[in-house]
């Protein structure tokens, strides 16, 4: 008998039929649950073995005919025995040459047989290729075609897809971390591959767009002023510089809006990217590289700039000018200028910026002075350099904040619509001392955001502020420049709706940029530790709970957790050693040294 798709022997017949299945299992079934294949006798299902059936001959003979199971068995096996009946049923179930049921079997047409055979051969070939592929992946011996297949795993690793047949084949969870580990293990990614920018959803690579020549426009000649573009060593996109003229400060900014018009191709590309992406391994610019080469301050003998001139009355910037200009800029570093702070020009600039900083602190600005490092990857080697707290850096920071306030006040006074930067006041105001207090206070800060109406920026201690000193690097700064230079050149400016349209997505896009940079910096810090398993250093306890202590490793500017000890206290300095590094999980584990 045929029970479902399995052979069975009738053991007894009563109100129901008792049948025996393979393995000796018995079952009582109804008439309609079984199909008679052969009247028997058959003592054991183990006897259902046949010789090779004459399938091709049977298929040829049955052209245009319809036969029963017994007739087909005679042709296929030369007899109608229980074994032949079961063998014939298996040929029918295979479905390649014949179709129908036990009472009416027909041969399939030649075209159908040919198509089915080709499909089966293709399936078999694909299964063999798949098995060979899995074997190469397991052995980490990838071929070029394998890398195309593994792109599905990469999509999971980057958070683009939630499913991967390949991960399932290896009984691995379909998660980004598991996919990351798998891609490293099989050799698709290098052990230190950085996936975090793409996982954050940011674009890599500068846009490839033609850059026009600088237009002929009226510019004030400020080349008589000494101007310094002061940056970290190795900076490649100098976009601001400082001059002093008596008690009056000038901040010169690369005149990017002279080449990037609102709504143009470069403007749209920059808006889509929102900002430069600064990774340890390279910079991905929001504008074509030619823009920086043409407009970077100090890259040519004379540079076009949008210059902000202003004084300071002890409370706010005053007597503001915004002018397209020509400037002659000297490129230099914070380290070099820090050694020259006693010179008259820098002492004069510092007097202004020091007074400005004091006014900001009086309005509640807090100095969150946590360790910072510069991380660069050069020819695969990770270089981590702590950034010392320099007077020159403070001077430049406050000069740029003054320029941002000047841009904001100029726009507000003249009815120019720009994206202002604001930050709400936290629920509690402090002046923290020490790393632990600074970390705790930082948690109280509310996010800054863009607004078309001027509002205070608490963290900076400013009543009004706009980011305006990095149009090569940030799209919001570029919009401010486009608006200001259009006004001073007596050209139409964008209205509120147009500015809102251009800036509506900048907060979320900027968050993705910051996430990509933060995770990439952490990635390379961890790579550095993984390459230096004997690393030891100091850490400061900045947070405590029942099970873990939060620590900062100053030489790496690394914040992480460590198992808490009853002896720990806030602000305590520990001597630690690296114990384990987990790159996919972005975790480092340390032990405290005695």
PyMOL commands that set and color helices and strands:
alter all, ss='L'
color gray80, all
select helices_A, chain A and resi 22-24+31-33+45-47+55-61+69-77+82-94+110-139+144-149+151-157+165-169+176-185+196-199+256-258+265-273+289-295+334-338+344-362+391-414+434-444+475-488+496-503+506-531
alter helices_A, ss='H'
color red, helices_A
select strands_A, chain A and resi 2-3+6-7+9-13+17-20+26-29+34-35+66-67+98-101+104-107+220-221+227-231+240-245+248-254+277-278+283-284+303-312+317-327+329-333+373-378+381-386+420-423+448-451+536-544+548-553+558-563+573-582+587-592
alter strands_A, ss='S'
color yellow, strands_A
deselect
rebuild
show_as cartoon
